[in-house]
């Protein structure tokens, strides 16, 4: 009954609505990123988001809108470094990530130090999400879901084997750009849910949970989305009931689901005689 | 008759090192080119140049009579890479999903699946004898089964040009024979042009109509029978060269000992 009472509050409805859309998006993109061993791109871009948010706060602009172009440019920068400077993906992400953090700290210092606003972006507070932010999240999520749906087969082909995909005439550069730009937008959206520091967990954990037992690519994406959505809903409810920070609670629920699925699969495999 | 694939004085350098020099050849419909040569001789690089995966420093490639820069009919080409770079054993796609990826080349954006695609996938799975594992994840299969799935992916679009980089590496002798029988049937039915890199001289000798022996330059290019009696052949295979000739005429059944099967 108490839980149903919670749902009457507008700020909780907004948090649940935006959270579910963002979780689904992160989980879908995360599946491609994890399988392409680009899991940490979310972390790197989140650090750049920190720089963008700091710049927004410095110029008294809405941080969300300042962060988006900066993070998108950085995402393309990571691709350029991999392609032109022949760097490994993790090294390119590391360079851009450091640049984002260093820039953010410098800007925050110029602005007179860290303030409450910047901390709310660092650790997230989905319960404070505004109606405008909810609508922005939903519209962006729908656009991104459309883009993923249209490029689905190309994304799967490139994820499986980029060279063969190129040999079948797929414009892998364009698809890679689409993937990192979608990731950039998603990271900016997700910072409101779990904060800049934990944003990569929404990209990585639901996907690796699904990969424990999913059979088939579409099944992996569906299970990953469900895991992400369950984590966000449970995390918000638990954080309200126990008065805990929502972002950290969502991440811990996500981790709990991963541990449960991992242990269950191992037990099942041993029982079936497939274990080692 | 139009050349299916033609390489004209291809040169490729990487970090200042010459990998390929003045490579010229042309293949007509239905021809089968076997490419051999020592490790590091540029065989895989040559294939990547032919597919436009790398750009030559000099020379040019044409496919189906068109310069590769203007070529867009990628569904006419089936490609099996040497090995999938960083193949992820936990990739969650099923055998059926992997094979269907081979049909993407024939579609325009947005690439959707059609009923005929399912029929093509079913047909090629039957051909490669992998129907029973259609629902398995690629990571659950043995190396040989994975190779058969990848061969099926290369064949599913019924390509007119098939480019295979060491396709029989992970196959057991029975699967290897079956693979060459399938290839022979496909060539007879559809006049498919085949380019194959291999160290498996015993079997390529029975099938290839042309041989290209590569060691940065084209050391030998011509018919298989001429290759068997060439000086290059004797230099490369030494005392075993006579065994190849016997394999060609199928009256000598022992294997070729001492050949390096790895690349």
Interface residues (C-beta under 8 A of the other chain):
Chain A: X35 X37 X149 X150 X151 X153 X154 X156 X157 X159 X160 X161 X162 X163 X164 X165 X166 X167 X168 X169 X170 X210 X211 X214 X215 X216 X217 X219 X220
Chain B: X51 X52 X53 X72 X74 X75 X77 X79 X81 X84 X85 X86 X87 X88 X90 X91 X92 X93 X94 X97 X98 X101 X102 X104 X105 X107 X109 X110 X111 X112 X113 X135 X137 X153
